[in-house]
Amino acid sequence: TVQYVRLGRVSLMYRTLDGSETGYWDAQQKKWVQDNSYADVVRDALGVARKEGAPDLIIVPVPAPTEVRS
């Protein structure tokens, strides 16, 4: 069981309820990637979503943009 955090179209992240695992959705690979370096970001974002603290700037690691050809 996990908690999800979505930041617009920029990032979709998750955290297990006990906080032992954190990760994000990799749109290019189309799979979930475990990356515990996201733990602090997800914790802060969940706190803002629950209104446990004032809204604040959250720095989220995001992949570099790629060129789209049509």
Protein Blocks (a to p, Z undefined) as FASTA:
>chain_A
ZZdddehjlbccdddfklpaccdddfklopacddfklmmmmmmmmmmmnopaccdddddd
ddddddddZZ
